[in-house]
């Protein structure tokens, strides 16, 4: 009776798998289980690194230096003659400041985690 139950359960399991399988993950009936391959998730901070024009994973000093360089280039006071350029420069400086704050905070938290909160 147990063998019959296991055969029914196994048949039901494979029917369920065949009905619900994804196209990109091949399944075989001989396998009793299937391990999914880990998919790499995109870095949520990659956009901020791109705004500062630095490589992903840069350290705090590089982030600060890039922020200062970009702020000198796009500061609104340098573009005060043309109102349209000034508006664009103000928006760019807001984005740069947001990117700097978020990356600096994330890198600081990472450093604290690695050093148990001590510097």
C-alpha positions as CSV (number, residue, x, y, z in Angstrom):
1,X,0.0,0.0,0.0
2,X,2.8,2.4,0.8
3,X,4.5,1.6,-2.5
4,X,1.3,2.4,-4.4
5,X,0.9,5.6,-2.5
6,X,4.4,6.7,-3.3
7,X,3.9,5.9,-7.0
8,X,0.7,8.0,-7.0
9,X,2.4,10.8,-5.2
10,X,5.4,10.7,-7.5
11,X,3.1,10.6,-10.6
12,X,1.1,13.5,-9.2
13,X,4.3,15.4,-8.4
14,X,5.7,15.0,-12.0
15,X,2.3,16.0,-13.5
16,X,2.3,19.1,-11.3
17,X,5.9,19.9,-12.4
18,X,5.1,19.4,-16.1
19,X,2.1,21.7,-15.9
20,X,3.8,24.4,-14.0
21,X,7.4,24.2,-15.3
22,X,9.1,27.3,-16.5
23,X,10.5,27.4,-20.0
24,X,14.0,28.4,-19.1
25,X,14.6,25.6,-16.4
26,X,14.7,22.1,-17.9
27,X,13.2,19.3,-15.7
28,X,13.7,15.6,-16.1
29,X,11.4,12.9,-14.8
30,X,14.3,11.0,-13.5
31,X,15.3,13.7,-11.0
32,X,13.6,13.6,-7.7
33,X,14.2,17.2,-7.1
34,X,15.5,20.2,-9.0
35,X,17.8,22.9,-7.7
36,X,17.3,26.3,-9.3
37,X,20.3,28.2,-10.5
38,X,20.9,31.4,-8.5
39,X,20.2,34.4,-10.7
40,X,22.3,37.5,-9.9
41,X,20.2,40.5,-8.9
42,X,21.1,43.8,-10.3
43,X,22.7,46.2,-7.8
44,X,20.0,48.7,-6.6
45,X,22.7,51.3,-6.2
46,X,24.1,51.0,-9.7
47,X,22.0,54.0,-10.9
48,X,23.5,56.2,-8.3
49,X,27.0,55.1,-9.3
50,X,26.1,55.9,-12.9
51,X,24.9,59.4,-11.9
52,X,28.3,60.1,-10.3
53,X,30.0,58.5,-13.3
54,X,32.1,56.1,-11.2
55,X,32.4,52.3,-11.3
56,X,30.0,50.2,-9.1
57,X,31.5,49.3,-5.8
58,X,33.8,52.3,-5.4
59,X,34.8,53.4,-1.9
60,X,33.7,56.4,0.1
61,X,36.6,58.6,-0.9
62,X,36.0,58.0,-4.6
63,X,32.2,58.8,-4.2
64,X,33.0,62.0,-2.4
65,X,35.6,63.1,-4.9
66,X,33.3,62.3,-7.9
67,X,30.4,64.2,-6.2
68,X,32.6,67.3,-5.7
69,X,33.8,67.2,-9.3
70,X,30.3,66.8,-10.7
71,X,29.0,69.6,-8.4
72,X,31.7,72.0,-9.7
73,X,30.7,71.2,-13.2
74,X,26.9,71.4,-12.9
75,X,26.5,74.0,-10.1
76,X,23.5,76.3,-10.8
77,X,25.4,79.5,-10.0
78,X,27.7,78.8,-13.0
79,X,24.7,78.7,-15.3
80,X,22.7,81.7,-14.0
81,X,22.7,83.5,-17.3
82,X,20.3,81.1,-19.0
83,X,17.2,80.2,-17.0
84,X,16.6,76.9,-18.8
85,X,20.2,75.8,-18.2
86,X,19.9,76.9,-14.6
87,X,16.8,74.8,-14.1
88,X,18.5,71.8,-15.6
89,X,21.6,72.4,-13.5
90,X,19.4,72.5,-10.3
91,X,17.8,69.2,-11.2
92,X,21.2,67.6,-11.9
93,X,22.6,68.9,-8.5
94,X,19.6,67.4,-6.7
95,X,20.2,64.0,-8.3
96,X,23.9,64.2,-7.6
97,X,23.3,65.1,-4.0
98,X,20.8,62.3,-3.6
99,X,23.2,59.8,-5.1
100,X,26.0,61.0,-2.8
101,X,23.9,60.8,0.3
102,X,22.6,57.3,-0.5
103,X,25.9,55.9,-1.5
104,X,27.7,57.4,1.4
105,X,25.2,56.0,3.9
106,X,25.2,52.6,2.3
107,X,29.0,52.4,2.3
108,X,29.1,53.7,5.9
109,X,26.7,51.0,6.9
110,X,28.8,48.4,5.1
111,X,31.9,49.5,6.8
112,X,30.2,49.5,10.2
113,X,29.0,46.0,9.6
114,X,32.4,44.7,8.7
115,X,34.0,46.4,11.7
116,X,31.2,45.6,14.2
117,X,30.3,49.3,14.4
118,X,33.8,50.4,15.3
119,X,36.2,52.5,13.3
